[in-house]
Amino acid sequence: MTKSNLFQDFDPVSAKAFKQKIQFDLKGASYNDTLIWHTNEGIDVKPFYHGDDIDESQLTTPQTPEQWYISEAIFILDPAQSAVTANTAIEAGAEAIYFTANEPFDIEVLYNHLSEREIPLYFNLRFLDEDFCVRFYAFAKAYKNTTLKLDLIHHLIEDGNWFHSMERDHKILNTILNSEGQKNITIDTTFYQNAGATMVQQLAYGISHLNEYLNHIEQQKIECPHITFEVAVGTNYFFEIAKLRALRQLTAILLSEYGFSESTRVHIIAHPTRRNKTIYDYNTNMLRTTTECMSAILGGANVVVNQPYDAIYHKTNNFGQRISRNQLIILKEESYFDAVSNPADGAYYIESITSQLAQKSLDLFKEIEQKGGFLKQLKEGTIQRKIKESDAREQEQFNNKELILLGTNKHPNLTDKMKDELELFPFVKRNPRKTIITPIIPRRLSEIIEQERLKNEV
């Protein structure tokens, strides 16, 4: 029997017929009350999805990558030693390196000690130094796969202040974007997710965040640089896949409004969220990061930077790094997560969620713009207030055990002792000081429970 004849033997069934059959089997129980799942994003999840519900014109996700890279996070303290650490990671399977630095470093020393210069290198600078950045681009222009993170707004959100001042920061940004070499603007949305924002908020704030830069670039008549998004991915598996796909769709819409070419490079760097990580029953963190990395890959991330299972309470160590790297290697080499570039395409459930997330986020984005834009709403505290409201709702769900973290608010191992294991302070640190906006503060859901357990340890 041929494939075509096989399908001809079955009559097509409409979405309406499916729903009628379900309602019959419910024997009088309410379809909506029994089978519809209401999410914090304002999306009602149905028990089944059908081709009748899908708009074929919305199925395209722009710039879905053909491959994704296993990345290792390395902090630069000594450039030569950091390069050696990177070389070791590359030999062990890393395909990209995500460097972080708190202050200027010797670029030439770092590059000269790297054994592989063709792999993607990402530099997250937690400072803004005009001379350093210009020298960096001049030196790195010979290497095609180098990306420097430039995100003034993220620093404002995290710190509450600009690096220097709004005027000086943007003047430095202009100089950097007008200098030689490959230019890039980064939109770091990780703080929104880690502070408790819904996915709709994460997407809308990320696009509003980008729009501030695009406005500036247009006014200054600067050539559009490459766009890099950094995202935090949680454990709501299918929704996280849809979130990344919606992000690409929304970015394409915004870029087209500014008249930028469809070929403008848009990269996504994905990190597992810290919001659901725990210090007790910490091995469960490996399960969480595995599903989060899977969502990131299937959603279309270009680079995945996994988080060691003990990152919130241990200093960087070889074992934790090796485990986090091997999780990605298994997904790529043994689970064939690199075999298809667009595996989520055509899945009715994911397509429906993608469409709804994109539309709701677009509506929120338009509302933000109508009220003066993202920076204005940050200054007024509106963005912070909305995230706090979402955070409080999610925290209440956790406290009521509607949202489960296994080993923490359900089935905890009460004999587990962690007081002597803490090399890092795993809780929110608050240092009151003068700021021009209220910072957005990431916070883990399990912090209150963990603090109470640590206090009661014998």
C-alpha positions as CSV (number, residue, x, y, z in Angstrom):
1,M,0.0,0.0,0.0
2,T,1.5,3.4,-1.0
3,K,1.6,6.3,1.4
4,S,-0.9,8.3,-0.6
5,N,-3.4,5.4,-0.5
6,L,-2.9,4.9,3.2
7,F,-4.1,8.4,3.9
8,Q,-7.0,8.1,1.5
9,D,-8.4,5.3,3.6
10,F,-9.1,7.7,6.5
11,D,-11.6,10.5,6.3
12,P,-10.4,13.9,7.4
13,V,-11.7,15.0,10.8
14,S,-12.4,18.7,11.5
15,A,-11.5,20.5,14.7
16,K,-15.2,20.9,15.4
17,A,-15.8,17.1,15.2
18,F,-12.9,16.5,17.6
19,K,-14.3,18.9,20.1
20,Q,-17.8,17.4,19.8
21,K,-16.4,13.9,20.5
22,I,-14.5,15.2,23.6
23,Q,-17.6,16.9,24.9
24,F,-19.6,13.7,24.5
25,D,-16.9,11.7,26.4
26,L,-16.9,14.2,29.2
27,K,-20.5,13.1,30.1
28,G,-21.7,16.6,31.0
29,A,-18.6,17.9,32.6
30,S,-17.5,21.4,31.5
31,Y,-15.1,21.3,28.6
32,N,-13.5,24.7,29.6
33,D,-13.3,24.0,33.3
34,T,-12.0,20.4,32.9
35,L,-9.6,20.6,30.0
36,I,-8.5,24.2,29.5
37,W,-5.2,25.3,31.1
38,H,-4.9,29.0,32.0
39,T,-1.4,30.3,31.9
40,N,0.2,33.4,33.4
41,E,0.7,34.7,29.8
42,G,-3.0,35.0,29.4
43,I,-3.0,32.1,26.9
44,D,-5.6,29.3,27.3
45,V,-4.1,25.9,26.4
46,K,-6.5,23.6,24.7
47,P,-6.5,19.8,25.0
48,F,-5.8,19.4,21.2
49,Y,-4.7,21.5,18.3
50,H,-5.8,21.1,14.7
51,G,-4.7,22.4,11.3
52,D,-8.0,24.3,11.1
53,D,-6.7,26.6,13.8
54,I,-3.4,27.5,12.1
55,D,-2.9,30.5,9.7
56,E,-0.5,29.1,7.1
57,S,0.9,32.7,6.5
58,Q,2.2,32.8,10.1
59,L,4.3,29.6,9.9
60,T,7.6,31.2,8.8
61,T,10.2,31.8,11.4
62,P,12.9,34.2,10.0
63,Q,16.6,33.3,10.2
64,T,16.2,29.9,11.8
65,P,19.8,28.7,12.2
66,E,21.1,25.7,10.4
67,Q,23.3,24.8,13.3
68,W,23.8,25.7,17.0
69,Y,26.9,26.0,19.1
70,I,27.9,24.5,22.4
71,S,29.4,27.4,24.4
72,E,31.4,27.6,27.6
73,A,31.2,30.6,29.9
74,I,34.7,31.8,31.1
75,F,35.5,34.8,33.3
76,I,38.5,36.9,32.3
77,L,40.8,37.7,35.2
78,D,44.2,36.8,33.7
79,P,43.9,36.8,29.9
80,A,46.5,34.2,29.3
81,Q,45.0,31.8,31.9
82,S,41.5,32.4,30.5
83,A,42.7,31.5,27.0
84,V,44.2,28.3,28.4
85,T,40.9,27.5,30.1
86,A,39.1,28.2,26.8
87,N,41.6,25.9,24.9
88,T,40.8,23.1,27.4
89,A,37.1,23.6,27.0
90,I,37.4,23.5,23.2
91,E,39.4,20.3,23.3
92,A,36.6,18.8,25.5
93,G,33.9,19.7,23.0
94,A,33.0,23.4,23.4
95,E,32.3,25.1,20.0
96,A,32.1,28.7,21.2
97,I,33.4,30.7,24.1
98,Y,31.4,33.3,26.1
99,F,33.9,35.5,27.9
100,T,32.9,37.9,30.7
101,A,35.2,40.7,32.0
102,N,34.7,43.4,34.7
103,E,37.5,45.6,33.5
104,P,39.8,46.2,30.4
105,F,42.2,43.4,29.7
106,D,45.1,42.7,27.2
107,I,43.3,41.7,24.1
108,E,46.4,40.6,22.3
109,V,47.6,38.3,25.1
110,L,44.2,36.6,25.1
111,Y,44.1,36.0,21.4
112,N,47.7,35.0,21.2
113,H,47.1,32.2,23.7
114,L,44.0,30.9,22.0
115,S,44.7,27.7,20.0
116,E,41.4,28.1,18.0
117,R,40.6,31.5,16.5
118,E,37.9,30.5,14.1
119,I,35.3,29.5,16.6
120,P,32.7,32.1,17.7
121,L,33.9,34.3,20.6
122,Y,31.4,36.4,22.6
123,F,32.6,39.1,25.0
124,N,30.3,40.3,27.8
125,L,31.9,43.5,29.0
126,R,30.6,44.8,32.3
127,F,32.2,48.2,31.7
128,L,32.1,50.8,29.0
129,D,35.5,52.1,27.9
130,E,35.7,53.9,24.5
131,D,39.4,53.4,23.9
132,F,39.3,49.7,24.8
133,C,36.3,49.0,22.6
134,V,37.8,50.8,19.6
135,R,41.1,48.9,20.1
136,F,39.2,45.7,20.5
137,Y,37.4,46.1,17.2
138,A,40.5,47.1,15.4
139,F,42.3,44.0,16.7
140,A,39.5,41.6,16.3
141,K,38.4,42.6,12.8
142,A,40.7,39.9,11.4
143,Y,38.5,37.3,13.2
144,K,35.1,36.9,11.6
145,N,33.4,35.3,14.6
146,T,33.9,37.9,17.3
147,T,31.0,39.6,19.0
148,L,31.3,42.3,21.6
149,K,28.3,42.9,23.8
150,L,27.1,46.5,23.8
151,D,24.0,47.0,25.9
152,L,23.8,50.3,27.7
153,I,20.2,49.7,28.7
154,H,20.9,46.4,30.3
155,H,23.5,48.0,32.6
156,L,20.9,50.7,33.5
157,I,18.4,48.0,34.3
158,E,20.9,46.0,36.4
159,D,22.7,48.8,38.2
160,G,20.1,51.6,38.3
161,N,22.5,54.0,36.6
162,W,24.2,54.5,33.3
163,F,27.9,53.6,33.0
164,H,28.7,57.3,33.0
165,S,25.7,59.3,32.0
166,M,23.0,58.8,29.3
167,E,24.6,61.4,27.0
168,R,28.2,60.2,27.4
169,D,27.2,56.5,27.1
170,H,25.4,57.1,23.8
171,K,28.3,59.2,22.5
172,I,30.7,56.4,23.3
173,L,28.2,54.0,21.6
174,N,28.3,56.2,18.4
175,T,32.1,56.2,18.3
176,I,32.2,52.4,18.7
177,L,29.5,51.8,16.0
178,N,31.3,54.2,13.6
179,S,34.7,52.6,14.1
180,E,36.2,49.8,11.9
181,G,35.2,46.2,12.4
182,Q,32.0,44.2,12.8
183,K,29.4,46.0,14.8
184,N,26.9,44.5,17.1
185,I,24.1,45.6,19.4
186,T,23.1,43.2,22.2
187,I,19.7,43.2,23.8
188,D,20.0,41.3,27.1
189,T,16.6,40.1,28.2
190,T,17.8,37.6,30.8
191,F,17.0,39.9,33.7
192,Y,13.3,40.1,32.8
193,Q,12.9,36.3,33.0
194,N,15.1,35.9,36.1
195,A,13.1,38.6,37.9
196,G,9.8,36.9,37.2
197,A,8.4,38.6,34.1
198,T,5.9,36.6,32.0
199,M,7.0,35.5,28.5
200,V,4.7,38.1,27.0
201,Q,6.5,40.8,29.1
202,Q,10.0,39.3,28.2
203,L,9.2,39.5,24.5
204,A,7.6,43.0,24.6
205,Y,10.3,44.5,26.8
206,G,13.0,42.9,24.6
207,I,11.5,44.4,21.5
208,S,11.0,47.8,23.2
209,H,14.6,47.6,24.4
210,L,15.8,47.0,20.8
211,N,13.5,49.8,19.5
212,E,15.4,52.3,21.7
213,Y,18.6,51.4,19.9
214,L,17.0,51.4,16.5
215,N,15.6,54.9,17.1
216,H,19.1,56.1,18.2
217,I,20.8,54.4,15.2
218,E,18.3,56.0,12.8
219,Q,18.6,59.5,14.3
220,Q,22.4,59.3,14.2
221,K,22.4,57.8,10.6
222,I,24.5,54.9,11.7
223,E,24.5,51.7,9.6
224,C,22.4,49.0,11.2
225,P,24.7,46.6,13.1
226,H,24.2,43.0,13.7
227,I,21.6,42.2,16.4
228,T,22.3,39.7,19.3
229,F,19.6,38.8,21.8
230,E,20.5,37.1,25.1
231,V,17.6,35.2,26.6
232,A,17.0,33.2,29.7
233,V,15.1,29.9,29.1
234,G,12.8,28.3,31.7
235,T,11.3,24.9,32.1
236,N,7.9,25.5,30.4
237,Y,9.1,23.4,27.6
238,F,6.9,24.1,24.6
239,F,6.2,27.7,25.6
240,E,9.9,28.4,25.7
241,I,10.3,26.9,22.2
242,A,7.5,29.2,21.1
243,K,9.1,32.2,22.9
244,L,12.3,32.1,20.9
245,R,10.4,31.6,17.6
246,A,8.1,34.6,18.5
247,L,11.2,36.7,19.3
248,R,12.5,36.2,15.8
249,Q,9.2,37.0,14.2
250,L,8.8,40.2,16.3
251,T,12.4,41.3,15.5
252,A,11.8,40.8,11.8
253,I,8.6,42.9,12.0
254,L,10.4,45.7,13.8
255,L,13.5,45.7,11.5
256,S,11.2,45.9,8.5
257,E,9.5,48.9,9.9
258,Y,12.8,50.7,10.0
259,G,13.5,49.6,6.4
260,F,16.4,47.3,7.3
261,S,17.2,44.3,5.1
262,E,15.9,40.9,5.9
263,S,19.5,39.8,5.8
264,T,20.4,41.8,8.9
265,R,21.9,39.2,11.2
266,V,19.9,38.3,14.3
267,H,21.6,35.9,16.7
268,I,20.2,34.4,19.9
269,I,22.4,33.4,22.8
270,A,20.4,31.3,25.3
271,H,21.1,30.7,29.0
272,P,19.2,28.5,31.4
273,T,17.2,30.6,33.8
274,R,18.5,31.0,37.4
275,R,15.0,31.6,38.7
276,N,14.1,27.9,39.3
277,K,17.5,26.7,40.5
278,T,18.0,25.4,44.0
279,I,20.7,24.7,46.5
280,Y,18.9,21.8,48.1
281,D,18.6,18.6,46.0
282,Y,20.9,20.4,43.6
283,N,21.3,17.5,41.2
284,T,17.7,18.3,40.1
285,N,19.3,21.4,38.5
286,M,20.8,19.2,35.9
287,L,17.4,18.0,34.8
288,R,16.1,21.5,34.7
289,T,19.0,22.8,32.6
290,T,18.7,19.9,30.2
291,T,15.1,20.6,29.3
292,E,15.9,24.3,29.1
293,C,18.7,23.7,26.7
294,M,16.4,21.5,24.6
295,S,13.9,24.3,24.4
296,A,16.6,26.7,23.4
297,I,17.8,24.5,20.6
298,L,14.4,23.6,19.3
299,G,13.4,27.3,19.5
300,G,16.2,28.3,17.2
301,A,19.0,29.6,19.5
302,N,22.4,30.1,17.7
303,V,24.4,29.6,20.8
304,V,23.6,27.7,24.1
305,V,25.6,28.6,27.2
306,N,24.7,26.0,29.7
307,Q,24.8,26.7,33.5
308,P,26.6,24.2,35.8
309,Y,24.2,22.6,38.3
310,D,26.1,24.1,41.2
311,A,26.7,27.6,39.8
312,I,24.5,29.4,42.4
313,Y,26.5,28.2,45.4
314,H,29.9,26.9,44.1
315,K,32.8,28.9,42.5
316,T,33.6,27.8,39.0
317,N,35.0,24.3,39.1
318,N,36.1,21.7,36.5
319,F,33.5,19.1,37.5
320,G,30.5,21.5,37.2
321,Q,31.8,22.9,33.9
322,R,32.4,19.4,32.5
323,I,28.9,18.2,33.4
324,S,27.3,21.3,31.9
325,R,29.3,20.9,28.7
326,N,28.6,17.2,28.4
327,Q,24.8,17.8,28.7
328,L,25.0,19.8,25.5
329,I,27.4,17.3,23.8
330,I,24.9,14.5,24.5
331,L,22.0,16.5,23.1
332,K,24.0,17.2,19.9
333,E,26.0,14.0,19.4
334,E,23.8,11.3,20.9
335,S,20.3,12.8,20.8
336,Y,20.8,14.3,17.3
337,F,19.5,17.7,18.2
338,D,21.5,19.1,15.3
339,A,20.0,16.8,12.7
340,V,17.2,19.2,11.7
341,S,17.3,23.0,11.6
342,N,13.6,23.6,12.1
343,P,12.1,20.7,14.0
344,A,9.3,22.7,15.6
345,D,7.9,23.9,12.2
346,G,4.3,22.7,11.6
347,A,3.6,21.5,15.1
348,Y,0.1,22.9,15.6
349,Y,0.5,23.4,19.4
350,I,3.8,25.2,19.1
351,E,2.7,27.3,16.1
352,S,-0.5,28.4,18.0
353,I,1.4,29.4,21.1
354,T,4.1,31.2,19.0
355,S,1.4,33.2,17.2
356,Q,-0.4,34.1,20.5
357,L,2.8,35.1,22.3
358,A,3.9,37.2,19.3
359,Q,0.5,39.0,19.1
360,K,0.1,39.6,22.8
361,S,3.7,40.9,23.0
362,L,3.2,43.1,20.0
363,D,0.1,44.6,21.6
364,L,2.1,45.3,24.8
365,F,5.0,46.8,22.8
366,K,2.6,49.2,21.1
367,E,1.2,50.2,24.4
368,I,4.7,51.0,25.8
369,E,5.4,53.1,22.7
370,Q,2.2,55.0,23.0
371,K,3.1,55.9,26.6
372,G,6.5,57.3,25.7
373,G,8.7,54.3,25.1
374,F,10.7,51.9,27.1
375,L,13.2,54.2,28.8
376,K,10.4,56.6,29.9
377,Q,8.5,53.7,31.4
378,L,11.7,52.5,33.2
379,K,12.2,56.0,34.6
380,E,8.6,56.1,35.8
381,G,9.0,52.6,37.3
382,T,6.2,51.1,35.3
383,I,8.3,48.2,33.9
384,Q,9.6,47.4,37.3
385,R,6.2,47.5,38.9
386,K,4.7,45.1,36.2
387,I,7.6,42.7,36.7
388,K,7.1,42.8,40.5
389,E,3.4,42.0,40.1
390,S,4.2,39.0,37.9
391,D,7.0,37.9,40.3
392,A,4.6,38.1,43.2
393,R,2.0,36.0,41.4
394,E,4.5,33.3,40.5
395,Q,5.9,33.3,44.0
396,E,2.4,32.8,45.4
397,Q,1.9,29.9,43.0
398,F,5.2,28.4,44.3
399,N,4.2,28.9,47.9
400,N,0.8,27.3,47.3
401,K,2.6,24.4,45.5
402,E,0.8,25.1,42.2
403,L,4.2,25.6,40.8
404,I,6.5,22.7,41.8
405,L,10.3,22.6,42.3
406,L,10.9,19.0,43.1
407,G,13.1,18.5,46.2
408,T,12.3,22.0,47.4
409,N,8.5,22.7,47.9
410,K,7.6,19.0,47.1
411,H,9.3,15.8,48.3
412,P,12.3,17.7,50.0
413,N,15.1,15.6,51.5
414,L,15.1,17.0,55.0
415,T,18.4,15.3,55.8
416,D,20.1,17.3,53.1
417,K,22.7,19.7,54.6
418,M,24.1,22.7,52.7
419,K,25.4,25.2,55.2
420,D,29.0,24.1,54.8
421,E,28.8,23.9,51.0
422,L,28.1,27.5,50.2
423,E,31.2,29.0,48.5
424,L,29.0,31.8,47.0
425,F,26.2,33.8,48.6
426,P,23.1,32.3,46.8
427,F,20.5,35.0,47.7
428,V,19.5,38.4,46.6
429,K,22.0,41.1,47.7
430,R,20.6,44.6,48.3
431,N,23.0,47.5,48.6
432,P,20.9,50.7,49.0
433,R,22.4,53.6,47.1
434,K,21.4,56.5,44.9
435,T,20.1,55.5,41.5
436,I,18.3,57.2,38.7
437,I,15.9,54.3,38.2
438,T,14.8,51.4,40.4
439,P,17.0,48.4,39.3
440,I,15.4,45.2,38.2
441,I,16.5,42.5,40.6
442,P,16.6,38.8,39.7
443,R,15.4,36.5,42.4
444,R,15.1,32.7,42.7
445,L,11.7,31.3,43.8
446,S,13.2,29.0,46.4
447,E,15.2,31.6,48.4
448,I,12.8,32.0,51.4
449,I,12.5,28.3,51.9
450,E,16.3,27.8,51.6
451,Q,17.1,30.6,54.0
452,E,14.7,29.0,56.6
453,R,16.2,25.6,56.1
454,L,19.8,26.9,56.4
455,K,18.8,28.7,59.6
456,N,17.5,25.4,61.1
457,E,20.3,23.2,60.1
458,V,22.0,21.5,63.1
